[in-house]
Amino acid sequence: MLLIHPIGVGLSSRFWDRFITCWRASDNTTALLVPDLLGCGGSEHPNQRLAPEDWAAHLIDLLKEHNNAPAVLVSQGASLPIALAVLETAPELVSGLVAISPPSWRILEEPFPKMQSQLLWRLLFQGPIGSLFYRYARRRAFLKSFSINNLFANHKDVDSEWLDTLGQEAANMTTRWATFSFLAGFWRRNWTKQWQDIKQPIWLLFGLKATGIGRSKNWDDAQERIHAYAQQLPNAVSASIDGRNVLPYESTDACVTQLQSWLLHQETASSRFKPQFDPASHL
């Protein structure tokens, strides 16, 4: 499996630490690839705007290095378009798509004005204001408030481990370019065609208290989101668990259990229909 972490202030592959620990408690054979996306963690931090194709290119290179078998892509939140970009470019390297806490379907089909993204990047994020904003956003008080208001179902789950990790990863100011690329909306476009072209199995996991990020009266609630995906992707399998928007961290056990159950079902179905070798037919 290839785990794709979300992008934001202080986020990196360490987002998956708790998930991996839980996974390994019951399965120590599945290969887990957990890279830092371009601009995050220990990866390179180029001073340039990044789009899903840029992040996907590095993941495709990684998959080619580990080409023993196609991988299941596991996205978290709005890193989903990165997984879709991988599928579009190198479908032969992918055996399935898992979307945990996927964003509103509307977000994935409404393109964001390119001119607006470019203006945000050039006038706001590349200048002194952008630097000041990132310094403000990486403060522990802000990270805690943002996490409580936008990410976690229970404020008590916003613990020291979460805040310490974000603070440590955001200490490097050059990580701001990946975050700013995300905030500028370079990932926003109509992804409908990419969805329609997927031939691999799809599994969706929703939090029962899922919400949009930020303040808006137009955000869908969890049930509306689940219904929208069911209509658009009738062949996808979905499940729901307690939690909000960061299920691998706030609802780790349930998240791992549900995903392992789906993977086991996929393996069983695959072996059931796998042709059996008959030596007599080759004599």
PEDAHU-V258932 format. One record per residue. N is the residue number from 0. SS is DSSP state (A for helix, B for strand, O for the rest). PSI is psi in degrees with one decimal (NA if undefined). D_LAST is the distance of its C-alpha to the last C-alpha in Angstrom with 1 decimal. Layout:
N_SS_PSI_D_LAST ; N_SS_PSI_D_LAST
This chain:
0_O_142.8_38.9 ; 1_B_115.1_41.5 ; 2_B_123.0_45.0 ; 3_B_110.9_47.5 ; 4_O_157.6_51.1 ; 5_O_166.6_53.9 ; 6_O_133.1_56.5 ; 7_O_-177.8_60.2 ; 8_O_115.5_63.0 ; 9_O_2.8_61.6 ; 10_O_140.9_58.1 ; 11_O_-168.2_55.1 ; 12_A_-17.7_51.9 ; 13_A_-14.4_54.1 ; 14_A_-32.0_54.2 ; 15_A_1.0_50.9 ; 16_A_-49.5_52.1 ; 17_A_-40.3_52.8 ; 18_A_-45.4_49.6 ; 19_A_-42.6_47.5 ; 20_A_-44.4_49.4 ; 21_A_-41.8_48.8 ; 22_A_-46.1_45.1 ; 23_A_-20.6_44.5 ; 24_A_-25.2_46.2 ; 25_A_-10.7_43.2 ; 26_O_107.7_40.4 ; 27_O_18.2_40.2 ; 28_O_-32.3_36.6 ; 29_O_129.1_36.8 ; 30_O_125.6_37.7 ; 31_O_114.8_41.0 ; 32_B_122.5_42.2 ; 33_O_74.1_45.9 ; 34_O_157.5_47.5 ; 35_O_128.8_51.1 ; 36_O_155.7_51.3 ; 37_O_128.2_53.1 ; 38_O_-1.7_56.8 ; 39_O_152.8_56.4 ; 40_O_-129.2_56.4 ; 41_O_5.1_55.3 ; 42_O_175.7_53.9 ; 43_O_150.1_55.9 ; 44_O_72.6_58.9 ; 45_O_140.9_59.4 ; 46_O_75.4_62.7 ; 47_O_157.5_61.1 ; 48_O_140.4_60.2 ; 49_O_140.9_56.6 ; 50_O_167.4_54.5 ; 51_A_-35.1_51.1 ; 52_A_-33.6_49.3 ; 53_A_-45.2_51.0 ; 54_A_-39.9_49.9 ; 55_A_-36.4_46.4 ; 56_A_-41.2_45.9 ; 57_A_-35.4_46.4 ; 58_A_-37.7_44.0 ; 59_A_-41.3_41.3 ; 60_A_-41.2_41.8 ; 61_A_-43.2_41.4 ; 62_A_-36.1_38.2 ; 63_A_-31.0_36.7 ; 64_A_-28.8_37.7 ; 65_O_62.1_35.8 ; 66_O_30.7_32.7 ; 67_O_-35.2_30.2 ; 68_O_155.7_30.0 ; 69_O_153.0_32.2 ; 70_B_153.5_35.4 ; 71_B_124.6_37.4 ; 72_B_130.5_40.9 ; 73_B_109.5_43.8 ; 74_B_155.8_47.1 ; 75_B_123.0_50.5 ; 76_A_-132.8_53.2 ; 77_A_11.1_53.9 ; 78_A_-2.0_51.3 ; 79_A_-44.9_49.0 ; 80_A_-27.7_49.6 ; 81_A_-43.1_48.2 ; 82_A_-40.2_44.9 ; 83_A_-36.3_45.0 ; 84_A_-37.4_45.6 ; 85_A_-45.9_42.6 ; 86_A_-38.8_40.4 ; 87_A_-38.5_41.9 ; 88_A_-39.8_41.3 ; 89_O_63.7_38.0 ; 90_A_-25.3_36.2 ; 91_A_-14.3_32.8 ; 92_A_0.3_34.4 ; 93_B_132.1_35.3 ; 94_B_-11.4_33.4 ; 95_B_161.9_36.6 ; 96_B_126.1_40.3 ; 97_B_123.4_42.8 ; 98_B_106.9_46.5 ; 99_B_131.9_49.0 ; 100_O_52.3_52.5 ; 101_O_149.3_51.8 ; 102_O_171.6_55.0 ; 103_O_139.8_56.5 ; 104_A_-35.4_54.4 ; 105_A_-38.1_57.6 ; 106_A_-31.9_57.6 ; 107_A_-7.8_54.1 ; 108_A_-7.0_55.0 ; 109_O_113.3_58.6 ; 110_O_144.8_58.9 ; 111_O_134.6_61.6 ; 112_O_122.6_64.0 ; 113_A_-38.9_63.0 ; 114_A_-39.0_66.6 ; 115_A_-41.7_67.5 ; 116_A_-44.1_64.7 ; 117_A_-38.8_65.9 ; 118_A_-42.5_69.5 ; 119_A_-43.6_68.7 ; 120_A_-48.4_66.9 ; 121_A_-44.3_69.6 ; 122_A_-30.8_72.8 ; 123_A_-58.9_72.0 ; 124_A_-31.9_69.1 ; 125_O_-11.3_69.6 ; 126_O_-171.6_73.3 ; 127_A_-32.3_75.5 ; 128_A_-40.7_75.2 ; 129_A_-42.2_71.5 ; 130_A_-43.4_72.0 ; 131_A_-41.0_74.7 ; 132_A_-43.7_72.5 ; 133_A_-38.1_69.7 ; 134_A_-37.3_72.1 ; 135_A_-44.6_73.4 ; 136_A_-21.9_70.0 ; 137_O_1.0_68.8 ; 138_O_144.5_71.8 ; 139_A_-40.2_70.8 ; 140_A_-41.2_73.1 ; 141_A_-44.3_71.5 ; 142_A_-39.9_68.0 ; 143_A_-46.4_68.9 ; 144_A_-45.2_70.7 ; 145_A_-42.3_67.9 ; 146_A_-41.8_65.2 ; 147_A_-42.9_67.3 ; 148_A_-23.8_68.1 ; 149_A_-21.1_64.8 ; 150_O_-42.8_61.8 ; 151_O_144.2_62.2 ; 152_O_-34.4_62.8 ; 153_O_121.5_64.9 ; 154_A_-23.4_67.4 ; 155_A_-19.4_67.0 ; 156_A_-10.0_63.5 ; 157_O_82.3_64.9 ; 158_O_179.6_65.1 ; 159_A_-37.0_66.0 ; 160_A_-45.2_62.4 ; 161_A_-50.7_61.8 ; 162_A_-38.2_65.1 ; 163_A_-43.5_64.9 ; 164_A_-46.1_61.5 ; 165_A_-44.3_62.7 ; 166_A_-41.9_65.9 ; 167_A_-43.3_64.2 ; 168_A_-30.6_61.7 ; 169_A_-4.7_64.4 ; 170_O_-30.2_66.7 ; 171_O_112.7_65.2 ; 172_A_-22.7_66.8 ; 173_A_-10.0_64.1 ; 174_A_-7.2_61.8 ; 175_A_-23.5_64.0 ; 176_A_-37.4_62.3 ; 177_A_-44.4_59.1 ; 178_A_-44.0_61.3 ; 179_A_-35.1_63.5 ; 180_A_-39.9_60.5 ; 181_A_-47.2_59.4 ; 182_A_-30.7_63.0 ; 183_O_-14.7_63.6 ; 184_O_22.0_60.8 ; 185_O_-12.7_58.5 ; 186_O_-8.8_55.6 ; 187_O_121.8_57.1 ; 188_O_-178.4_55.7 ; 189_O_110.0_53.8 ; 190_O_12.5_50.3 ; 191_A_-45.5_49.3 ; 192_A_-40.9_46.9 ; 193_A_-39.3_45.1 ; 194_A_-47.1_44.7 ; 195_A_-26.2_43.4 ; 196_O_-6.8_40.7 ; 197_O_125.9_39.2 ; 198_O_-16.7_35.7 ; 199_O_159.6_35.2 ; 200_B_144.6_36.5 ; 201_B_134.0_40.2 ; 202_B_132.7_42.3 ; 203_B_135.8_46.1 ; 204_B_121.8_48.5 ; 205_B_147.2_52.1 ; 206_B_137.5_55.2 ; 207_O_-14.5_57.3 ; 208_O_27.5_60.4 ; 209_O_141.8_58.8 ; 210_O_169.1_61.5 ; 211_O_166.1_61.9 ; 212_O_128.2_63.3 ; 213_O_-175.0_67.0 ; 214_O_118.9_69.7 ; 215_O_136.7_69.0 ; 216_O_-9.5_69.8 ; 217_O_-1.0_66.9 ; 218_O_144.5_64.1 ; 219_O_156.1_61.8 ; 220_O_179.6_61.6 ; 221_A_-45.8_58.4 ; 222_A_-37.8_57.9 ; 223_A_-39.4_58.5 ; 224_A_-46.0_56.0 ; 225_A_-43.3_53.3 ; 226_A_-41.3_54.0 ; 227_A_-44.1_53.8 ; 228_A_-36.6_50.4 ; 229_A_-36.8_49.1 ; 230_A_-42.4_50.4 ; 231_A_-30.8_49.0 ; 232_O_70.9_45.6 ; 233_O_-21.1_44.7 ; 234_O_-5.7_41.1 ; 235_O_150.5_42.2 ; 236_B_138.9_42.5 ; 237_B_159.5_45.9 ; 238_B_162.6_47.9 ; 239_B_142.6_51.5 ; 240_B_166.6_53.1 ; 241_O_143.3_56.7 ; 242_O_179.1_57.8 ; 243_O_-91.5_58.9 ; 244_O_-4.0_57.5 ; 245_O_60.9_56.1 ; 246_A_-38.6_53.8 ; 247_A_-20.0_51.8 ; 248_A_-47.2_55.2 ; 249_A_-24.7_57.4 ; 250_O_52.6_54.8 ; 251_A_-50.8_52.2 ; 252_A_-48.7_50.9 ; 253_A_-38.3_50.4 ; 254_A_-48.6_48.9 ; 255_A_-45.0_46.3 ; 256_A_-45.5_45.5 ; 257_A_-43.1_45.0 ; 258_A_-42.3_42.8 ; 259_A_-36.4_40.6 ; 260_A_-43.7_40.3 ; 261_A_-43.3_39.2 ; 262_A_-39.5_36.6 ; 263_A_-41.0_35.2 ; 264_A_-41.4_35.0 ; 265_A_-42.0_33.2 ; 266_A_-40.1_30.6 ; 267_A_-44.7_30.1 ; 268_A_-38.3_29.7 ; 269_A_-44.0_27.3 ; 270_A_-28.8_25.0 ; 271_A_-35.2_25.4 ; 272_O_8.8_23.9 ; 273_O_128.9_21.3 ; 274_O_138.6_17.7 ; 275_O_139.6_15.6 ; 276_O_125.8_12.2 ; 277_O_105.7_9.6 ; 278_A_-34.8_6.8 ; 279_A_-31.3_5.4 ; 280_A_-10.1_5.8 ; 281_A_10.4_3.8 ; 282_O_NA_0.0
